[in-house]
């Protein structure tokens, strides 16, 4: 793989790749990508054939696309820094998963290249370490109404874009015509990762103020729930810690949120959910994973709680991370 990505324009089958600036993947501490096959064909809901995945900066989902369609490498966009990686299932599930990293180097370009789900097996760089199952994953978006999660099963069109800058990388997803219950809205999700930190900043915005938009953490039986509010009562975290990775070994997950944006917290069979108040204003929260096998990783619940408290103090003082 080339170390530098230079200006290029590619057009094919609903995909556009435009890199407007040089980006050195070997030296930058953050990276985001989305990669799809373009030379195969659709047979029903599966993408058959195709020789290689091609990275693009913009991807419009094919109408046929669903879970395990095999057209997108590791099923959606990925983003990482020198500590941790994440990916989003870009289909009706819309869950965020975690790539545990045993190296500070960018690893996403080689993930899933040698087989659709080979990243579930431990390798020299690490592995997919979170089992989202039917849950929400970590810090992704859903809608929760009448004790039921309403996924992204009906969307007119979905467009994902990625951007890499010197000190941050971003994944942005625009959902046009997302239909749940009797509502149909447009929705924007923007995920930004910076160097040296475990967290991803997640900013969301709905075109209409509807009830039930939520985020959360998938529930694991072997994990303990942790909660705390900031001193000024403006911020809080919801977190879990325990032997809840696929390895299995210790994994912490957390969401930092602004208390005034939350209508209620729901403890469901599958997830701990933070349900947002209806609004058309942009809402920002932070999601994170902390894996014990990370270089100099957090290895105990006490260390994880100390880390969370430190981040909460930053929010208490600055109102942002």
QUIKAWO-V485779 format. One record per pair of residues at least 12 apart in sequence whose ideal C-beta (glycine too) atoms are under 8 Angstrom apart, sorted by sequence separation. I is the first residue (numbers start at 1). J is the second residue. If there is no record, write none. Layout:
{{I & J} {I & J}}
This chain:
{{7 & 19} {37 & 49} {38 & 50} {39 & 51} {75 & 87} {76 & 88} {86 & 98} {87 & 99} {99 & 111} {160 & 172} {161 & 173} {174 & 186} {175 & 187} {190 & 202} {226 & 238} {227 & 239} {240 & 252} {241 & 253} {262 & 274} {263 & 275} {6 & 19} {7 & 20} {37 & 50} {39 & 52} {59 & 72} {74 & 87} {76 & 89} {77 & 90} {85 & 98} {86 & 99} {136 & 149} {160 & 173} {161 & 174} {174 & 187} {175 & 188} {189 & 202} {190 & 203} {202 & 215} {225 & 238} {226 & 239} {239 & 252} {240 & 253} {262 & 275} {263 & 276} {5 & 19} {7 & 21} {37 & 51} {75 & 89} {76 & 90} {84 & 98} {85 & 99} {111 & 125} {159 & 173} {160 & 174} {174 & 188} {175 & 189} {189 & 203} {190 & 204} {225 & 239} {226 & 240} {239 & 253} {240 & 254} {262 & 276} {263 & 277} {290 & 304} {37 & 52} {47 & 62} {75 & 90} {76 & 91} {84 & 99} {85 & 100} {110 & 125} {158 & 173} {159 & 174} {173 & 188} {189 & 204} {225 & 240} {226 & 241} {239 & 254} {261 & 276} {262 & 277} {263 & 278} {6 & 22} {37 & 53} {38 & 54} {75 & 91} {84 & 100} {85 & 101} {158 & 174} {172 & 188} {173 & 189} {188 & 204} {224 & 240} {238 & 254} {239 & 255} {261 & 277} {5 & 22} {36 & 53} {37 & 54} {47 & 64} {84 & 101} {158 & 175} {159 & 176} {172 & 189} {173 & 190} {187 & 204} {188 & 205} {223 & 240} {224 & 241} {237 & 254} {238 & 255} {257 & 274} {290 & 307} {4 & 22} {5 & 23} {35 & 53} {36 & 54} {72 & 90} {83 & 101} {107 & 125} {158 & 176} {172 & 190} {187 & 205} {223 & 241} {224 & 242} {237 & 255} {261 & 279} {4 & 23} {35 & 54} {45 & 64} {80 & 99} {107 & 126} {157 & 176} {171 & 190} {172 & 191} {187 & 206} {223 & 242} {237 & 256} {238 & 257} {255 & 274} {4 & 24} {5 & 25} {35 & 55} {36 & 56} {42 & 62} {44 & 64} {45 & 65} {53 & 73} {99 & 119} {105 & 125} {155 & 175} {156 & 176} {157 & 177} {170 & 190} {171 & 191} {186 & 206} {187 & 207} {220 & 240} {222 & 242} {223 & 243} {236 & 256} {237 & 257} {3 & 24} {4 & 25} {15 & 36} {34 & 55} {35 & 56} {45 & 66} {50 & 71} {78 & 99} {80 & 101} {83 & 104} {103 & 124} {155 & 176} {156 & 177} {170 & 191} {185 & 206} {186 & 207} {217 & 238} {219 & 240} {222 & 243} {223 & 244} {235 & 256} {236 & 257} {3 & 25} {33 & 55} {34 & 56} {42 & 64} {46 & 68} {47 & 69} {48 & 70} {67 & 89} {69 & 91} {82 & 104} {85 & 107} {102 & 124} {103 & 125} {155 & 177} {156 & 178} {170 & 192} {185 & 207} {216 & 238} {217 & 239} {220 & 242} {222 & 244} {235 & 257} {261 & 283} {3 & 26} {15 & 38} {34 & 57} {36 & 59} {46 & 69} {47 & 70} {82 & 105} {85 & 108} {102 & 125} {103 & 126} {152 & 175} {154 & 177} {155 & 178} {169 & 192} {170 & 193} {185 & 208} {217 & 240} {235 & 258} {236 & 259} {1 & 25} {45 & 69} {46 & 70} {47 & 71} {67 & 91} {82 & 106} {101 & 125} {102 & 126} {154 & 178} {155 & 179} {168 & 192} {169 & 193} {220 & 244} {234 & 258} {235 & 259} {261 & 285} {13 & 38} {34 & 59} {65 & 90} {66 & 91} {67 & 92} {101 & 126} {154 & 179} {168 & 193} {183 & 208} {185 & 210} {234 & 259} {258 & 283} {286 & 311} {12 & 38} {65 & 91} {66 & 92} {67 & 93} {80 & 106} {85 & 111} {100 & 126} {152 & 178} {154 & 180} {168 & 194} {222 & 248} {233 & 259} {234 & 260} {258 & 284} {80 & 107} {99 & 126} {100 & 127} {167 & 194} {168 & 195} {183 & 210} {238 & 265} {258 & 285} {80 & 108} {99 & 127} {100 & 128} {167 & 195} {223 & 251} {226 & 254} {257 & 285} {42 & 71} {61 & 90} {79 & 108} {99 & 128} {100 & 129} {256 & 285} {257 & 286} {61 & 91} {78 & 108} {98 & 128} {99 & 129} {150 & 180} {223 & 253} {229 & 259} {255 & 285} {256 & 286} {40 & 71} {97 & 128} {98 & 129} {150 & 181} {255 & 286} {98 & 130} {180 & 212} {240 & 272} {255 & 287} {256 & 288} {37 & 70} {78 & 111} {97 & 130} {254 & 287} {255 & 288} {37 & 71} {238 & 272} {253 & 287} {254 & 288} {36 & 71} {37 & 72} {97 & 132} {145 & 180} {253 & 288} {286 & 321} {36 & 72} {96 & 132} {145 & 181} {217 & 253} {238 & 274} {252 & 288} {253 & 289} {254 & 290} {284 & 320} {17 & 54} {35 & 72} {36 & 73} {74 & 111} {95 & 132} {143 & 180} {217 & 254} {252 & 289} {253 & 290} {17 & 55} {19 & 57} {34 & 72} {35 & 73} {73 & 111} {74 & 112} {143 & 181} {217 & 255} {251 & 289} {252 & 290} {15 & 54} {17 & 56} {18 & 57} {73 & 112} {93 & 132} {216 & 255} {251 & 290} {16 & 56} {17 & 57} {18 & 58} {73 & 113} {95 & 135} {97 & 137} {98 & 138} {215 & 255} {251 & 291} {15 & 56} {16 & 57} {17 & 58} {85 & 126} {87 & 128} {95 & 136} {96 & 137} {97 & 138} {250 & 291} {251 & 292} {16 & 58} {34 & 76} {95 & 137} {96 & 138} {215 & 257} {249 & 291} {250 & 292} {15 & 58} {34 & 77} {89 & 132} {96 & 139} {249 & 292} {10 & 54} {15 & 59} {33 & 77} {34 & 78} {96 & 140} {249 & 293} {14 & 59} {15 & 60} {32 & 77} {33 & 78} {74 & 119} {95 & 140} {10 & 56} {14 & 60} {32 & 78} {33 & 79} {70 & 116} {94 & 140} {141 & 187} {245 & 291} {247 & 293} {252 & 298} {32 & 79} {94 & 141} {225 & 272} {14 & 62} {31 & 79} {32 & 80} {89 & 137} {94 & 142} {141 & 189} {250 & 298} {13 & 62} {30 & 79} {31 & 80} {219 & 268} {250 & 299} {252 & 301} {30 & 80} {31 & 81} {216 & 266} {219 & 269} {250 & 300} {30 & 81} {219 & 270} {29 & 81} {30 & 82} {86 & 138} {88 & 140} {211 & 263} {214 & 266} {218 & 270} {219 & 271} {252 & 304} {29 & 82} {218 & 271} {219 & 272} {55 & 109} {217 & 271} {254 & 308} {216 & 271} {217 & 272} {252 & 307} {256 & 311} {34 & 90} {216 & 272} {252 & 308} {256 & 312} {94 & 151} {199 & 256} {216 & 273} {93 & 151} {94 & 152} {215 & 273} {216 & 274} {53 & 112} {92 & 151} {93 & 152} {214 & 273} {215 & 274} {242 & 301} {256 & 315} {53 & 113} {92 & 152} {214 & 274} {241 & 301} {91 & 152} {92 & 153} {139 & 200} {214 & 275} {215 & 276} {150 & 212} {213 & 275} {214 & 276} {139 & 202} {141 & 204} {212 & 275} {213 & 276} {241 & 304} {241 & 305} {149 & 214} {213 & 278} {239 & 304} {256 & 321} {145 & 211} {143 & 210} {145 & 212} {211 & 278} {90 & 158} {144 & 212} {210 & 278} {143 & 212} {209 & 278} {239 & 308} {90 & 160} {143 & 213} {144 & 214} {209 & 279} {215 & 285} {143 & 214} {209 & 280} {237 & 308} {141 & 213} {142 & 214} {208 & 280} {215 & 287} {141 & 214} {142 & 215} {206 & 279} {207 & 280} {141 & 215} {142 & 216} {206 & 280} {237 & 311} {29 & 104} {31 & 106} {33 & 108} {140 & 215} {205 & 280} {237 & 312} {33 & 109} {139 & 215} {205 & 281} {236 & 312} {31 & 108} {139 & 216} {205 & 282} {224 & 301} {235 & 312} {28 & 106} {31 & 109} {136 & 214} {139 & 217} {204 & 282} {205 & 283} {226 & 304} {26 & 105} {136 & 215} {138 & 217} {203 & 282} {204 & 283} {226 & 305} {26 & 106} {136 & 216} {138 & 218} {203 & 283} {204 & 284} {228 & 308} {235 & 315} {25 & 106} {136 & 217} {137 & 218} {203 & 284} {228 & 309} {234 & 315} {235 & 316} {136 & 218} {202 & 284} {226 & 308} {230 & 312} {231 & 313} {234 & 316} {77 & 160} {79 & 162} {88 & 171} {90 & 173} {135 & 218} {201 & 284} {202 & 285} {230 & 313} {25 & 109} {76 & 160} {135 & 219} {201 & 285} {202 & 286} {228 & 312} {232 & 316} {235 & 319} {77 & 162} {88 & 173} {133 & 218} {201 & 286} {202 & 287} {230 & 315} {231 & 316} {234 & 319} {132 & 218} {200 & 286} {230 & 316} {131 & 218} {199 & 286} {200 & 287} {81 & 169} {130 & 218} {199 & 287} {200 & 288} {80 & 169} {131 & 220} {199 & 288} {79 & 169} {198 & 288} {79 & 170} {197 & 288} {198 & 289} {79 & 171} {198 & 290} {78 & 171} {77 & 171} {61 & 157} {77 & 173} {60 & 157} {61 & 158} {60 & 158} {61 & 159} {60 & 159} {61 & 160} {59 & 159} {58 & 159} {59 & 160} {58 & 160} {59 & 161} {58 & 161} {88 & 191} {57 & 161} {57 & 162} {86 & 191} {57 & 163} {86 & 193} {1 & 109} {1 & 110} {198 & 307} {79 & 191} {81 & 193} {199 & 311} {80 & 193} {81 & 194} {82 & 195} {83 & 196} {79 & 193} {81 & 195} {82 & 196} {83 & 197} {84 & 198} {86 & 200} {81 & 196} {83 & 198} {130 & 245} {131 & 246} {138 & 253} {81 & 197} {129 & 245} {130 & 246} {139 & 255} {129 & 246} {138 & 255} {128 & 246} {129 & 247} {127 & 246} {149 & 268} {127 & 247} {201 & 321} {79 & 200} {130 & 251} {147 & 268} {149 & 270} {129 & 251} {144 & 266} {149 & 271} {199 & 321} {95 & 218} {130 & 253} {144 & 268} {197 & 321} {122 & 247} {34 & 160} {120 & 246} {34 & 162} {33 & 162} {144 & 273} {32 & 162} {32 & 163} {142 & 273} {144 & 275} {32 & 164} {31 & 164} {30 & 164} {136 & 270} {135 & 270} {136 & 271} {28 & 164} {134 & 270} {135 & 271} {30 & 167} {32 & 169} {34 & 171} {133 & 270} {136 & 273} {28 & 166} {30 & 168} {31 & 169} {32 & 170} {30 & 169} {32 & 171} {23 & 164} {100 & 245} {139 & 285} {100 & 247} {139 & 286} {139 & 287} {138 & 287} {139 & 288} {138 & 288} {100 & 251} {138 & 289} {98 & 251} {98 & 253} {5 & 164} {130 & 289} {129 & 289} {32 & 193} {129 & 291} {30 & 193} {30 & 194} {30 & 195} {126 & 291} {29 & 195} {29 & 196} {126 & 293} {100 & 289} {101 & 291} {96 & 287} {98 & 289} {100 & 291} {102 & 293} {104 & 295} {102 & 294} {103 & 295} {98 & 291} {100 & 293} {101 & 294} {102 & 295} {100 & 294} {101 & 295} {86 & 289} {84 & 288} {84 & 289} {84 & 290} {84 & 291} {84 & 294} {83 & 294} {83 & 295}}
